[in-house]
Amino acid sequence: MNSQELIDLEEKYGAHNYHPLDVVITKGDGVWVWDAEGNKYLDCLSAYSALNQGHVHPDILKSLIDQAAKVTLTSRAFRNDQLSLFYKELAEMTGYEMSLPMNSGAEAVETALKLARKWAYTVKGVPRHQAEIIVAEGNFHGRTISIVTFSSEELYKDDFGPFTPGFPMVPYGDLGAMEAAINENTAAIMVEPIQGEGGVLIPPDGYLQGLRELCDKHNILLIFDEIQTGLGRTGKLFAQEHEGVRGDMTIIGKALSGGFYPVSAVLADTDLMGLFKSGEHGSTFGGNPLGAAVARASLKVIRDEKLVENADELGQYFIDQLAEIPSPHVKEVRGRGMLIGVELKENAGGARRFCEALQKQGILCKETHETVIRFAPPLVIDKETIDWALPIIREVLNMD
C-alpha cells in the first residue's frame, strides 16, 4: 500500500487525537527512516527523545530477540533474573540506591506522586490527605486525569474534569513564586529541568540549585521529571547535573528502552523508596523480563558508545550553527546538548509550515507550542550528517 492509502486507513479507523505530519514511516536505521515509497529522511525528533540510541540499534534488538525466546512476562508475583540485574546496573549508572520500574512515563510520574504523598504522611507528618505537590506552569508530565489536572495547557484538560486536588502551580523559573507557594502541607516540588514540550524552555541559571536549597530549607522532596531530558539527551546523564544538583526522586523513561519497548522507572534512595509496602503499588507488566533485558542493553549502549559525550559535543555544534543562520523568521535558538528549540517570530506563520517544508526536503521535525521547531536527533548522529542537514534547514528558515 502507498502512503496515502495508509493515511486514509488511519484517518478512518484511528482516533484523531494526534496531528502527525503526513509521512508514513516503514523502516528505520540509526538516524534515518524511510517511508512507504522508499524516500529517506533524517529523524530529528527521535520519538520525543525515546530513540537516543537510534532506530533499531543492533545490540538492543539482539537483547529483545534473545529474551523473547526465553521468557517475556512473569508478573511481579514471581522474580526474574533480568529485573535483578537491571536494578543493579541502573543503580550503578545513576547513583540512586533503588528504583521502581513501570511502563509508560505517565505511570512513572503517578508512581512518584504516590511516593511523595506517602512520605508526606508517614515521615513529614502532613495531615492525612492534605499533601500538596507544587508544579510549574508550562509543564508536561503526561495525560492521566491527575496529571492533566496540573497542566496549564487548556486543551489537555478542558473536557476532562473533575480534577485531582493538591497541585499548586507557579511560573516556571521563578524561585520567589515557588517559595511563596510552600506551606506546612507541601510534600514536594516536581519540575522538568528543561521543559521540552513547553518549547525547549531552559530555566534561569541557578534555578535548579535554588529549588534544591528551598527543598532542603523547608523539608520537602525535589522530584525531577527527566523522562525526555534524561539518559544523555542534554549532554549530561541527567539535565539536573548541569547545575550540580540531585533530585530526591528522578523519573526516567523513553530512551530507557531505546525505542523498543515501553520501560520507565522512578529512582530514589532506600530511605525514600523503601516506604512502599507490598501491595501498595504495582503493574502487571512493570519490571517484566523482556523490558528489563531491553533496558539493560539500552543503558549499555549509552555508556559504551559515549552518547552523553556525543550529545554534549555535537549538540553544542548544532546549536551554534543554527544560531548563525540569518533568517527573518527566527526569534531565538536555544537548547542544551541535543535538545534544541528554534523559536519563530509571531509573524512567521507558525512552525508547522516549516516542519512540512523540512519533510519535503528529507528532514523530520515537529512543532511544539505552535511557534517552536524542535530539533532532537538520535544521539548517535555524527558531524557529517549535521553538516548535510544545515544547508537544508537554512533554506527552509528563509522561505517566504
HUCORZI-V747332 format. One record per residue. N is the residue number from 1. RES is the residue in one letter. OMEGA is omega in radians with two decimals (none if undefined). BURIAL is 1 if it has 16 or more other ideal C-beta (glycine too) atoms within 10 Angstrom, else 0. D_LAST is the distance of its C-alpha to the last C-alpha in Angstrom with 2 decimals. Layout:
# HUCORZI-V747332
{{N;RES;OMEGA;BURIAL;D_LAST} {N;RES;OMEGA;BURIAL;D_LAST}}
This chain:
# HUCORZI-V747332
{{1;M;3.11;0;34.36} {2;N;-3.05;0;30.70} {3;S;-3.09;1;27.82} {4;Q;3.10;0;27.38} {5;E;3.11;0;31.13} {6;L;3.08;0;31.23} {7;I;3.13;1;28.41} {8;D;3.09;0;30.38} {9;L;3.14;0;33.50} {10;E;-3.12;0;31.94} {11;E;-3.11;0;30.57} {12;K;-2.98;0;34.02} {13;Y;-3.09;0;36.30} {14;G;3.05;0;34.45} {15;A;-3.06;0;33.94} {16;H;-3.12;0;30.45} {17;N;3.04;0;30.36} {18;Y;3.08;0;27.31} {19;H;-3.05;0;23.70} {20;P;2.92;0;23.16} {21;L;-3.09;0;20.40} {22;D;2.99;0;21.67} {23;V;-3.12;1;23.08} {24;V;-3.06;1;26.89} {25;I;-3.13;0;28.33} {26;T;-3.08;0;31.74} {27;K;3.09;0;32.50} {28;G;3.11;1;31.88} {29;D;-3.14;0;33.20} {30;G;-3.14;1;32.55} {31;V;-3.02;1;28.84} {32;W;3.00;1;27.94} {33;V;-3.14;1;27.91} {34;W;3.11;1;28.01} {35;D;-3.04;1;27.27} {36;A;3.11;1;29.66} {37;E;3.13;0;28.54} {38;G;3.09;0;29.01} {39;N;-3.04;0;25.40} {40;K;-3.12;0;25.32} {41;Y;2.94;1;23.12} {42;L;-3.14;1;23.32} {43;D;3.11;1;24.29} {44;C;3.05;1;22.67} {45;L;3.11;1;24.23} {46;S;-3.12;1;27.90} {47;A;-3.12;0;28.80} {48;Y;3.06;1;28.21} {49;S;3.04;1;30.26} {50;A;-3.05;1;33.10} {51;L;3.10;1;32.60} {52;N;-3.10;1;33.17} {53;Q;-3.12;1;35.53} {54;G;3.14;1;33.11} {55;H;2.98;1;33.48} {56;V;3.12;1;37.07} {57;H;-3.00;1;38.61} {58;P;-3.12;0;41.86} {59;D;3.12;0;44.15} {60;I;3.08;1;43.05} {61;L;-3.14;0;43.22} {62;K;3.13;0;46.76} {63;S;3.13;1;47.80} {64;L;-3.10;1;46.58} {65;I;-3.11;0;48.46} {66;D;-3.10;0;51.58} {67;Q;-3.14;1;51.85} {68;A;3.11;0;51.12} {69;A;-3.11;0;54.15} {70;K;3.09;0;56.35} {71;V;-3.06;0;55.65} {72;T;-3.04;1;52.47} {73;L;3.08;0;53.68} {74;T;-2.88;1;56.81} {75;S;-3.13;0;55.78} {76;R;3.01;1;56.91} {77;A;3.11;0;60.41} {78;F;3.08;0;61.03} {79;R;3.03;0;59.87} {80;N;-3.00;1;57.97} {81;D;-3.08;0;57.87} {82;Q;-3.14;1;54.10} {83;L;3.12;1;53.62} {84;S;3.14;0;56.33} {85;L;3.10;0;54.71} {86;F;3.09;1;51.22} {87;Y;-3.08;1;52.62} {88;K;-3.07;0;54.15} {89;E;3.09;1;51.19} {90;L;3.10;1;48.73} {91;A;-3.13;0;51.09} {92;E;-3.08;0;51.48} {93;M;-3.02;0;47.75} {94;T;-3.10;1;46.74} {95;G;3.06;0;49.90} {96;Y;-3.01;1;50.41} {97;E;-3.08;0;53.88} {98;M;3.07;1;53.15} {99;S;3.06;1;50.45} {100;L;-3.08;1;50.16} {101;P;3.04;1;48.03} {102;M;-3.10;1;46.24} {103;N;-3.13;1;43.61} {104;S;3.07;1;40.32} {105;G;-3.14;1;38.79} {106;A;3.08;1;39.54} {107;E;3.14;1;43.18} {108;A;3.08;1;43.36} {109;V;3.11;1;42.02} {110;E;3.10;1;44.63} {111;T;3.13;1;47.22} {112;A;3.12;1;46.41} {113;L;3.12;1;46.65} {114;K;-3.14;1;50.03} {115;L;3.11;1;51.31} {116;A;3.11;1;50.29} {117;R;3.12;1;52.11} {118;K;3.09;1;55.14} {119;W;-3.12;1;55.29} {120;A;-3.08;1;55.09} {121;Y;-3.02;1;58.11} {122;T;-3.11;0;60.25} {123;V;-3.08;0;59.66} {124;K;3.13;1;58.28} {125;G;3.05;0;60.33} {126;V;3.11;1;57.74} {127;P;-3.05;0;59.38} {128;R;3.07;0;58.95} {129;H;3.08;0;55.65} {130;Q;-3.05;0;54.41} {131;A;3.09;1;52.17} {132;E;3.07;1;48.66} {133;I;-3.06;1;45.74} {134;I;3.14;1;43.08} {135;V;-3.05;1;39.43} {136;A;3.05;1;36.14} {137;E;-3.13;1;33.41} {138;G;-3.09;1;30.25} {139;N;2.89;1;32.46} {140;F;-3.12;1;32.23} {141;H;-3.12;1;35.63} {142;G;-3.01;1;35.73} {143;R;3.02;0;36.25} {144;T;-3.13;1;40.01} {145;I;-3.14;0;41.44} {146;S;-3.06;1;42.65} {147;I;3.10;1;39.40} {148;V;3.03;1;37.15} {149;T;-3.07;1;39.72} {150;F;2.94;1;38.35} {151;S;3.05;1;34.63} {152;S;3.09;1;32.72} {153;E;-3.04;0;30.14} {154;E;3.13;0;31.51} {155;L;-3.08;0;30.03} {156;Y;-2.95;0;32.28} {157;K;-2.99;1;35.40} {158;D;-3.01;0;35.37} {159;D;-2.98;0;37.40} {160;F;3.09;0;39.44} {161;G;0.09;0;42.02} {162;P;-2.98;0;44.71} {163;F;-3.08;0;43.80} {164;T;3.14;0;45.73} {165;P;2.99;0;47.08} {166;G;-3.09;1;47.28} {167;F;3.05;1;43.73} {168;P;-3.11;1;42.93} {169;M;-3.12;1;39.30} {170;V;3.12;1;38.20} {171;P;3.11;0;34.96} {172;Y;3.09;1;33.79} {173;G;-3.06;1;34.67} {174;D;-3.12;1;37.21} {175;L;3.13;1;40.67} {176;G;3.12;0;42.37} {177;A;3.12;1;41.22} {178;M;-3.13;1;42.27} {179;E;3.14;1;45.74} {180;A;-3.11;0;46.16} {181;A;-3.11;1;45.66} {182;I;3.03;1;48.40} {183;N;-3.05;0;51.79} {184;E;3.13;0;54.97} {185;N;-3.11;1;53.52} {186;T;3.12;1;50.44} {187;A;-2.99;1;50.62} {188;A;2.91;1;47.35} {189;I;3.09;1;43.87} {190;M;3.13;1;41.21} {191;V;2.91;1;37.75} {192;E;3.12;1;35.07} {193;P;2.95;1;35.03} {194;I;3.13;1;31.22} {195;Q;-3.10;1;29.57} {196;G;-3.14;1;27.47} {197;E;3.11;1;26.56} {198;G;3.12;1;26.27} {199;G;-3.06;1;23.18} {200;V;-3.13;1;24.92} {201;L;3.14;1;26.73} {202;I;-3.09;1;29.24} {203;P;3.11;1;32.14} {204;P;3.08;0;33.52} {205;D;3.12;0;35.83} {206;G;-3.09;0;39.29} {207;Y;-3.11;1;38.33} {208;L;3.08;1;39.70} {209;Q;3.10;0;42.77} {210;G;3.08;1;43.25} {211;L;3.12;1;43.22} {212;R;3.14;1;45.85} {213;E;3.10;0;47.98} {214;L;-3.14;1;47.73} {215;C;3.11;1;48.80} {216;D;-3.11;0;51.69} {217;K;-3.01;0;52.76} {218;H;3.13;0;52.82} {219;N;3.06;0;53.95} {220;I;-3.09;1;50.97} {221;L;3.04;1;49.07} {222;L;-3.12;1;45.67} {223;I;3.06;1;43.62} {224;F;3.01;1;40.46} {225;D;-3.12;1;38.25} {226;E;-3.14;1;37.05} {227;I;3.13;1;36.23} {228;Q;-3.05;1;32.66} {229;T;-3.02;1;33.18} {230;G;3.06;1;36.55} {231;L;2.95;1;37.95} {232;G;-3.00;1;35.97} {233;R;-3.04;1;32.36} {234;T;-3.13;1;32.09} {235;G;2.94;1;34.24} {236;K;3.09;1;37.47} {237;L;3.03;1;39.48} {238;F;-3.10;1;38.77} {239;A;3.11;1;36.18} {240;Q;-3.11;1;39.05} {241;E;3.09;1;40.51} {242;H;3.07;1;37.92} {243;E;3.06;1;40.11} {244;G;3.14;0;43.35} {245;V;-3.12;1;44.14} {246;R;3.10;1;45.51} {247;G;3.00;1;45.24} {248;D;2.97;1;48.41} {249;M;2.98;1;46.48} {250;T;-3.10;1;43.41} {251;I;-3.13;1;41.75} {252;I;3.12;1;40.27} {253;G;3.06;1;38.96} {254;K;-3.05;1;36.04} {255;A;3.11;1;36.50} {256;L;3.09;1;40.24} {257;S;3.11;1;40.44} {258;G;3.10;1;37.72} {259;G;-3.08;1;36.17} {260;F;-2.91;1;39.33} {261;Y;3.13;1;41.02} {262;P;3.08;1;40.69} {263;V;3.05;1;42.58} {264;S;-3.14;1;42.39} {265;A;2.94;1;44.92} {266;V;-3.14;1;46.03} {267;L;3.09;1;47.48} {268;A;3.08;1;50.21} {269;D;-2.97;0;53.53} {270;T;-3.08;0;56.86} {271;D;3.10;0;57.96} {272;L;-3.11;1;54.96} {273;M;-3.14;1;54.28} {274;G;3.13;0;58.04} {275;L;3.11;1;58.12} {276;F;3.08;1;57.10} {277;K;-3.11;0;60.25} {278;S;3.08;0;60.87} {279;G;-3.08;0;59.42} {280;E;-3.14;0;57.21} {281;H;3.13;1;53.93} {282;G;-3.11;0;52.95} {283;S;3.14;1;51.00} {284;T;-3.08;0;52.32} {285;F;-3.11;1;49.65} {286;G;3.14;1;49.12} {287;G;-3.13;1;50.55} {288;N;-3.03;1;51.27} {289;P;3.11;1;52.28} {290;L;3.11;1;49.34} {291;G;-3.14;1;46.79} {292;A;3.12;1;48.86} {293;A;3.11;1;49.10} {294;V;3.14;1;45.35} {295;A;3.10;1;44.74} {296;R;3.13;1;47.31} {297;A;-3.13;1;45.58} {298;S;3.10;1;42.16} {299;L;-3.14;1;43.57} {300;K;3.11;1;45.26} {301;V;3.12;1;42.03} {302;I;-3.11;1;40.36} {303;R;-2.99;0;43.40} {304;D;-3.12;0;44.27} {305;E;3.06;1;40.81} {306;K;-3.10;0;40.05} {307;L;3.08;1;36.83} {308;V;-3.13;1;37.05} {309;E;3.13;0;37.23} {310;N;3.11;1;34.40} {311;A;3.14;1;32.11} {312;D;-3.06;1;33.14} {313;E;-3.07;0;32.66} {314;L;3.06;1;29.57} {315;G;3.11;1;27.93} {316;Q;3.08;1;28.15} {317;Y;-3.13;0;26.83} {318;F;3.12;1;23.76} {319;I;-3.11;1;23.20} {320;D;-3.12;0;23.70} {321;Q;3.10;1;21.32} {322;L;-3.11;1;18.47} {323;A;-3.12;0;19.30} {324;E;-3.14;0;18.98} {325;I;3.08;1;15.36} {326;P;-3.12;0;13.64} {327;S;3.10;1;10.41} {328;P;-3.06;0;9.41} {329;H;-2.98;1;9.16} {330;V;3.07;1;12.61} {331;K;-3.06;0;15.73} {332;E;2.95;0;18.36} {333;V;-3.12;1;19.48} {334;R;3.11;1;22.96} {335;G;3.09;1;25.42} {336;R;-3.06;1;28.84} {337;G;-3.09;1;29.79} {338;M;3.00;1;27.64} {339;L;-2.92;1;26.37} {340;I;3.07;1;23.00} {341;G;3.02;1;20.49} {342;V;-3.13;1;17.01} {343;E;-3.11;1;16.60} {344;L;3.10;1;13.29} {345;K;-3.08;0;13.30} {346;E;-3.09;0;14.21} {347;N;-3.10;0;11.26} {348;A;3.12;1;8.77} {349;G;3.10;0;9.63} {350;G;-3.06;0;12.24} {351;A;-3.03;1;12.96} {352;R;-3.11;1;13.89} {353;R;3.08;0;10.65} {354;F;3.09;1;10.23} {355;C;3.10;1;13.92} {356;E;3.10;0;13.69} {357;A;3.09;1;11.24} {358;L;3.10;1;13.74} {359;Q;-3.13;1;16.54} {360;K;-3.14;0;15.60} {361;Q;3.05;0;15.77} {362;G;3.10;0;19.11} {363;I;-3.12;1;18.67} {364;L;3.05;1;19.80} {365;C;3.08;1;18.94} {366;K;3.10;1;19.29} {367;E;2.99;1;17.98} {368;T;-3.09;1;20.68} {369;H;2.95;1;21.05} {370;E;-3.04;0;17.67} {371;T;-3.08;1;15.86} {372;V;2.98;1;17.24} {373;I;-3.13;1;16.61} {374;R;3.04;1;20.09} {375;F;-3.11;1;21.04} {376;A;-3.12;1;24.73} {377;P;3.03;1;25.86} {378;P;-3.06;1;29.58} {379;L;3.07;1;31.66} {380;V;-3.13;1;32.93} {381;I;3.11;1;29.70} {382;D;-3.08;0;30.32} {383;K;-3.13;0;28.65} {384;E;-3.14;0;28.03} {385;T;3.07;1;25.93} {386;I;-3.14;1;23.89} {387;D;3.04;0;23.36} {388;W;-3.04;0;22.28} {389;A;-2.98;1;19.60} {390;L;3.12;1;18.19} {391;P;3.11;0;16.36} {392;I;3.11;1;14.69} {393;I;3.13;1;13.73} {394;R;3.14;0;12.55} {395;E;-3.12;0;10.25} {396;V;-3.13;1;8.82} {397;L;3.10;1;8.67} {398;N;3.12;0;6.55} {399;M;-3.14;0;3.79} {400;D;none;0;0.00}}
